[in-house]
């Protein structure tokens, strides 16, 4: 039974008595084996066995591995001992001295166990962690465009606490939950709930003291409360701290933080303490005017980021994380989507410190299963995310899923509704969201916020298509305002081409110029749409996606504004820096395109300066004022044969490059690219029989190939729904063609819709799908006829 005694006045209690201070330390000296054998290799945790094969293309190891270390227990007396694993991918079993002490399923959240009764003071114990990232039907993510790394990719902590303590065992949360209530410029309320764990054998009267200090260390609010806690039980202590005229946390402009401290006292002795820096803020979204922070218009513009690096995979260090955030601050972003799973607590802490509004989400990607364990695991992963990261003021939304229905899935809506209800019960104040590339109204209206993933000019539509997509998703979401959770394009620093010709996303030619051009066009629409409350570039950095084979290398998604190793900023990086940063920006684009075979070339500069001067070979060409897209441009600049020094200047800023004009240099282009004719494409085509010929309704034209396995594809400007496809085969009454049909919503991930043979029929032959597919791309993979390699299609129609 709880007994409450609330004390308003200041209570000063010294930490005296026989108690020892709680401690937290990271475990070191790990050894690793892919099998639990006597062959062990010393490793440093964070560690993953997919650091190399996770981004080299093809397949990567998804299986089991084992870690071990000597667990040295200090002299703890009557204190309690806990282990906290910050993340293990994906399934983990923890074994101490040969006995299992617990398991966990989910690769991106922390979990904790108490081991007080299993260890002895001053002794060394054998600690082993069996990890396994095998794909399984009972755990998210089931799929996704990223490498699911195995191993102990975040640190492990040994926690020693007093017998009475703040519990570390509630979903590995801090045991203190801070909820902001009625925050305004005049006042702010902080409701603080503390889990008091009484590990002693008798009932205890425990006092909770909550204090709030400003950035200078001055105490500005406090309250105390006593709670009677029965032996062996956990009780809640909850109180409301109030503050008048608070200084608000105002994003990157003023990320002001107070410090909230919760101290537990047993009599006159402090037994445990938790401290967290807290920013006080409030926000809302106006359906027509976008995002408002603390009552002021504050359009969100930022990036997506995976917790992943070249040659490290997911096993990034604290230094790596801080370095990544330095790049994000450099570009001037004011928000960040931490995709597609909970990131480390340090990431959210840095968002608090720097004023980045953060989007947090669980790894429910593309699809669900009705395996008995899947829904409980999804609920568990959501509770872990919310409870572990609830106290971070930077988090403005909890996201429930990404691109649901992107792959063939069992019915997900019941589970999504459950997750929505859980989220609102756990944290009523923060809005929920999800990222979708599907305009089903039940999906777009499930969560508090509507946001979509779309890549006009890259996977679908055309470079000017973003405005239509914004309007369509806003309409699907009930005109509540709309966010762009992903947009962008691939880009390779090794591919340089000024032609701005549309490229095949899955091809091996991803020019840096086309990436920058698409960002210009996509962001132009976003800027022109006040109802767009926020946009997130996909992505800040190239990242591991081992199944990809495109661009200049396999195993990497190259849509980043910076390279996978963080060594190079692409031109598109400076496009956004010129828009977002308060620093002076001057960047000459296409500097990496050094050898050119045309005498007259365009020059483009990204800059936030009022005017930019261009000089070529020491001669001033003239000044240009950057346009609304922060681009200064000069057309038909003449080069001399050989070296040309290009210099741009604005005030004290200067950028330059040397371009070589060589009339004999080859024209840039793909080594072996697919054939693209607007919305029609093919991996191969015989001369005179192009892919467009199979979609023009003309019986006199056709597509033909002599290669087995060649594909023919069509893209639709707007998504369509169909249950069948009709194909008119060349000489169809005489031949049995062997083929497969696949559909896609983005031109990147394909799902099978039909496989079989034609039935020797003249005219159109219709093939029905097992379900109705919503698609924006369809392709037919042909495998010849009658044992031969030739395939030819006269025309294709979809059954609407």
Buried (B, 14 or more C-beta within 10 A) or exposed (E): EEEEEEEEEEBEBEEEEEBBEBEEEEBEEBBBBBEBEEEBEEBEBBBBBBBBBBBBBEEBBBEBBBBBBEBBBBEBEEBBBBBBBBBBBBBBBBBBEEEEBBEBBBBBBBBBBBBBEBBEEEEEBEBBBBBBBEEBEBBBBBBBBBBBBBBBBBBBBBBBBBBBBBBBBBBBBBBBBBBBBEBBEEBBBBBBBBBBBBBBEEBBEBBBBBBBBBEEEEEBBBBBBBBBBEEEEBBEBBBBBBBEEBBBBBBBEEBBBBBBBBBBBBEEBBBBBBBBBBBBBBBEBBBEEBBBBBEEEBBBBBBBBBBBBBEBBBBBBEEBBEEBBEBBBBBBBBBBBBBBBBBBBBBBBBBBBBBBBBBBBBBBBBBBBEBEBBBEBBBBBBBBBBBBBBBBBBBBBBBBBBBBBBBBBEEBBEBBEBBBEBBBEBBEEBBBBBBBBBBBEEBBEBBBBBBBBBBBBBBBBBBEBBBBBBBBBBEBBEEBBBBBBBBBBBBBBEBBBBEBEBBBBBBBBBBBBBBBBBBBBBBBBBBEBBBBBBBBBBBBBBBBBBBBBBBBBBBBBBBBBBBBEBEEBBBBBBBBBBBBBEEEBBBBBBBBBBEBEEEEBBBBBBBBBEEBBBBBEEEEBEBBEBEEBBBBBBEEBEBEEEEBEBBBBBEEBEBEBEBBBEEEEEEBEBEEBBBBBEBBBBBBBBEEBBBBBBBBEEEEBBBBBBBBBBBBBBBBEEBBEBBBBBBBBBEBEEBBBBBBBBBBBBBBBBBEBBEEEBEBEEEBBEBEBEEEBBBBBBBBBBBBBEEEBBBBBBBBBBBE
